[in-house]
Amino acid sequence: MFRRTFWFSTGVAAGVWATTKVNRKLRQLTPESLAATAANKALDAGHRLKDKAVGFALDVRDNMAQRESELQEALGIEGSPLPAPRRHAAIENHDTQQTYVVETTTAYDRNEDH
């Protein structure tokens, strides 16, 4: 009698566990849930891409300024022939609380004297 009760209880527990797992998976596979998951992943990917792009742009600008100063020193040129960079509004990343200040220069037209 004890064996039958044990195996019956084990079967009921396994059935409840399996039903719970199946229902949870079915809720995850509803169109609304899939759309929300896809939207969240797209937003995360967009934020990561933006952070990398801004970081890359700032690294390029720093290296460009360093190389320009090296060339000016090598050529004996005082000051910069290009106009000074203008500061624009900061780009804020609300997720990581980081602020980036982007500096841009006006386009240098090599043919402006002609």
HUQUIJO-V481715 format. One record per helix or strand. SS is the DSSP state (H for helix, E for strand). FROM is the first residue (numbers start at 1). LEN is the number of residues. If there is no record, write none. Layout:
BEGIN
<<SS	FROM	LEN> <SS	FROM	LEN>>
END
This chain:
BEGIN
<<H	2	27> <H	31	45> <E	86	2> <E	91	3> <E	98	3> <E	103	2>>
END
